[in-house]
């Protein structure tokens, strides 16, 4: 009877641990660089302090444009699963299906990019960054994605 309780306890403890781990998620850092006419690149880093990009299994990537009413509209969306350390706006990537084809980015608009990854053995990760373009057309990252 005591050994049955031990097995039952271990089973319950194991299931509880699995549920806790499944509910966890992590964030990773995303940087945006480029210009409105020559291409925009989103690069991924494991932590805020990392200097070297990291290859993540990106499962979804979305770029949205903020309208004058404050609402966000998807201007490009990818879904699937592919290990990479960066994504260039509008470029097709193996393993990622284009759900919404890319619309041209406008110099006078505000955008945000959202990325999700699932890289074993880590919990699901996510990142977001807001950006716009300066008068010279160069990307300017903003502190909050809205």
Steps between C-alpha positions, in 0.01 A plus 500: 500500500785739585670435166172567318477838678857581394420417137178702518687795660773490235241487223305795640821697565623426147171612344498816711856582393412441135200735527712770663768471232244504221348819641837676507625715218805712440584815312783558259630826356431612146683787329389675184739664251487631145335768291156543354617456139787253533369235738422445865653217705384357832778327696447273801702481825446262792535772767514879526877487554594266213712647221486196269173405328348164589327251269144449621226276367266778391144368484321826424606849397266796451553862396214741563441861398322742732219693334395858575221354720761320715398155372765254381480333157713202398728592208701174496459166675703179499419169669669162521829412658854583393826558690651836414666796668330773297213572264511753219170672427326363194750218436378140488660265753507120473262338745292815547178534304396848399147542641473871412720624214720803578368847432751777435620671818429873510736764636215684674353203689558332838550124513546216745648156447408196708687170499441163668739208522501147633859383546549173688560468795392857581141609562324696227656842446371829368625845414360829376641827377344821370669707232461788260727677253693823550506782245803331341303174456704311760312274744451639849408247769253610765496389862148356512318312225160648591 
